[in-house]
Amino acid sequence: MIANEAVEKIIGALKGVAGLRPATPVSPETTWLPVDREGMAVDLTPEVVQIRLIATRLPIPPLLDRASEAVRPVLAGTEWENARLRLVVTDLDGAAFA
């Protein structure tokens, strides 16, 4: 699996985790820019897979546990299988307080 495929699969796995979404530097309304916005939230190196996230629910620790459980199987059998998984919550959506 190449890096772009891994990123797509990671983002796909995270879509199943209610309460988290990828943290992207580009607004979803910026449709004219031909980039994979969600993929920008994932960095892959042989040592670390880092995913930047926005939490839309509380509490955060169980959300991160579910995210880890969703992503680890995606990495199995790839060059990132033994990489440390770093999940970084960069922002808390106001919906988390509703």
C-alpha positions in Angstrom: 0.0 0.0 0.0 1.3 3.4 -0.9 1.1 6.5 1.4 -1.9 8.1 -0.5 -3.9 4.9 -0.2 -3.0 4.5 3.5 -4.2 8.1 4.1 -7.5 7.5 2.3 -8.1 4.3 4.3 -7.2 6.1 7.6 -9.6 8.9 6.8 -12.2 6.3 5.9 -11.8 4.5 9.1 -12.0 7.7 11.1 -15.3 8.6 9.5 -16.8 5.7 11.5 -15.8 7.3 14.8 -18.6 9.6 15.9 -17.3 12.7 17.7 -14.0 13.2 15.7 -13.2 14.6 12.3 -9.9 15.4 10.6 -8.5 18.8 11.3 -7.7 20.4 8.0 -6.0 23.7 7.3 -8.3 24.4 4.4 -12.0 25.2 4.9 -14.6 22.8 3.5 -16.1 25.7 1.7 -12.8 26.1 -0.3 -14.0 23.8 -3.1 -12.0 25.5 -5.8 -8.7 24.2 -4.4 -7.9 20.8 -5.9 -6.5 19.1 -2.8 -7.4 16.3 -0.5 -8.4 18.4 2.5 -9.0 15.6 4.9 -5.7 13.9 3.9 -3.8 17.0 5.0 -4.6 15.9 8.6 -2.4 12.8 8.3 1.4 12.5 8.4 3.0 9.2 7.8 6.6 8.3 8.6 8.1 4.9 9.4 8.3 5.9 13.1 5.1 7.9 13.6 1.6 8.1 12.1 0.2 11.5 13.3 -3.4 12.4 12.8 -4.7 15.8 13.7 -8.4 15.8 14.8 -11.2 18.0 15.9 -13.4 16.7 18.6 -17.1 17.4 18.3 -18.0 15.5 21.5 -16.8 15.0 25.0 -15.1 13.3 26.8 -12.1 13.1 24.5 -10.2 10.0 25.9 -12.8 7.4 24.8 -13.0 9.1 21.4 -9.2 8.7 21.0 -9.4 5.0 22.0 -12.1 4.4 19.4 -10.0 6.2 16.8 -7.0 4.1 17.6 -9.0 1.0 17.4 -10.3 2.1 13.9 -6.9 3.1 12.5 -4.6 0.2 13.8 -6.2 -2.4 11.5 -5.6 -0.1 8.5 -1.9 0.0 9.3 -1.6 -3.8 9.7 0.6 -5.3 7.1 2.0 -1.9 5.9 5.3 -0.2 6.4 3.6 1.8 9.1 2.4 -1.2 11.1 4.9 -0.7 13.9 4.8 3.1 13.8 3.7 4.9 16.9 0.2 6.3 16.5 -0.1 9.9 17.6 -3.6 11.3 17.7 -3.6 15.1 18.3 -6.8 16.9 19.1 -6.1 20.4 17.7 -9.5 21.9 18.3 -12.8 21.4 20.1 -15.9 22.1 18.1 -18.5 24.2 19.9 -21.0 21.3 19.3 -19.1 19.4 22.0 -20.7 21.7 24.6 -24.3 21.3 23.3 
